[in-house]
Structure formats: structure tokens, C-alpha cells
Amino acid sequence: MKKILFIFLIFSILFSCQREKSEIRIVAINQEKWAATKPLDFEFRTKTANFQTDFLYQVQMNPEFAWENIWLNYCLEGPKGDTLICSTDNLFLFEPKTGKPYGRGCRERLFLDAYFLKNVILKDTGMYRISIRHYLRTDTLQGIQSIGIRMKESGS
């Protein structure tokens, strides 16, 4: 009986601790083909004014992806529909010299998390939207299984 109570206590402690406040939105890429003309949209709601946050890309790809990097253009829109930030990132997926993938994974899936905005202050409460599109030499990008955006509280 004491063992059961001890195990219950340990699990209660482990699972009651909140590690970090974050939200994740993921869009699966149909048949691993992402057209340059099709932006991916992600929405996040904030309930607190002046919320300080970080944004990360979450890329899931096939290990046979043909490029070592991917150019991504993103725009962050505020709750009033105003564009707050627009920029382009060169996200390296594989080590240029060795071809070893960054991130983690196995034979069929590789995962990479990478910051693209840090310490952004979202001044207003409401719905924010991030729109992403790729800018590579090909109109249809093959081998990307999904793209996600993770919004996490800065400093967590």
C-alpha cells in the first residue's frame, strides 16, 4: 500500500508541474506537395495585453527532401487585421557539408524546431494570424510533410 501511495505521489508531482505555456498549430501538407501559391495560415488568440512571446517553426519533412534549406516568408497580422511584421527566413534543414539533418527523427520523418521571432510583444488581446509561404526555385515543394507554428511565452 505504501508503494502505491509513493508512486501516486511521484506521478502527481511530475504531472502537476506546468513546464511552459505554449500553443502549437500544425498544417499537414497534402501528399507532401506544397505549392508556392498556397500560403499556410495559423491563428493564435491572446487573452492578455502586452503578451511577450516567441514563435518557432516546426517542420516535419521526409529525409529525402531535395534541398538543404528552405526559404520561408511570413507575415504576422494583429487582431485588427494590420500587418505587424513581415520577413523572410532561410531555414537550414541539413548540414551543408555532411548532409546530416538538423533536428531529430528517424528514417521516415525528421522534425526541426527553429525560432523565427523572439520576445515579440503582442499589444492587444484577440486573434493573431501568421501566414507562411515558401520561396524556392520550384513552384511545388515536395517532401515537406507538415509545417507548424509554436507560440510560447518568452522566457519559459
N, C-alpha and C positions, 0 to 999 in steps of 0.2 A: 504494500500500500504506500509506503514512504517513497518507493521508487517511482510510482505513478505520479504522485504529487510533485516530486522533484522534476520529473520530465515535463509535466504540465507547467510548472513554474518557469522552467528554461524556455519552453516554446512561447509562453506568454510574454516573457521579456523580449525575446528575439523578434516576435511578430508585432509587438506593440510599438516598437521604435519606428518612427517615420524617418526614413533615410533622407529623402529630399522631396520637395514639391516640384512635380513636373507633369506635363501633359504631352502626349505623343499623338500625332496624326500621321497615318500612313496611306499611301495610294499605291495599289498594285498596278503594275504595268501589264496591260493585256498582251499576251503572247511574247512578252519581253521585247516589245517594239514600241518605242516612244517617239512619236512624230514631233519635229521641232515646232510645228504649228499648234500643238496641243499643250498649253500650259497646265501645270498641276496646281490646284488651289487647296490651301489649308486654312482653316478658321480656328481661332482661339478666342475665348472670352476671358476678360479680366473683370474681377469684381472690386478691385482696389485701384484707386487713382495713384499715379506716380509709382507704378509697379516696376521694379527693376528686374530685368530678365536677360537670359542668354538664349540664343537659338542655335540648334545643331542640325546639320543634315544627318539623316540616317539612310544610307544607301545599301540596298541588298542587290547583289549582282551575281551573274554567272561567272565562274573562274575563266571562262573562255572569252570574256569581254575583250574586244579587239583593241581598245585604246588604253594607254597608261593613265590617262586623266580624263576629266570631263569638265567642260566649261558650262557653268550654270549662271543664269541671270535671274535675280529675284527682286521682287518689289513687296514692300510691307505697306499695307493700307490701314489707316485708322478707322475708328468706328463711324466717323463722319464721311468716309469714302475718300479722304485725302491721302495722297501718296506721301509717306513719311520717309522711306529710304528705298532707293533702287541702286543695285550694284551688280557686278559680275565677278564670279569667283572661278579660279582654276583649282579644281579639287583633284589631287593626285590619288589614284586608286591603287597603283602598283609602283614599286620602287623602280626608277628609271634604269638603273644599271643591271639589277639582278632579275627584275620582273616579278619579284616576290610581292604578293598583295599586302597592302596595309590593312589593318583591321583584324577580324577574326572570322573563322568559318571552317568549312570542310569542302569536300570535293564539289558538291552541287551548289552551294551557296556561300557567298562571302558577305560579311557585314562590316560597314565602316561608319563610325560616328565622327563628325568633324564640326567644330564650332564655325559659324559664319557671322554671327553677331553676338557681341558680349556687352554686358552692362547697358542694355538699351532701357530707357525709361519710357514706359507706356503711360502717358499723362492722364488719359481719360479711361473711364470704365467702358466696357462694351465689347463688341466683336471686332477683332483684328483679323486681317486676311494676308497671307503670304502667297504670292503667285510665283511659280518657278517654271522656267523653260530651259532646255539645253541649247547650246550653241556649239555644235561640232560641224565638221566638214560634210557630214551626211545628214540628209533630211530626216531619216528614220534611224534612231539609235537602237541597236539590238544588244541584248544581254543584260539590261537593267531590269531586275525583277520587281523592285518597288523602290519608291522614294518616300521618306518620311521626314517630318519636322518635329523636333522635340523642343518644347519651350520649358525652361526650368528657371526657377528663381535664382538670381545671381548670388553667388557665394554659398550655394548649397551643394 
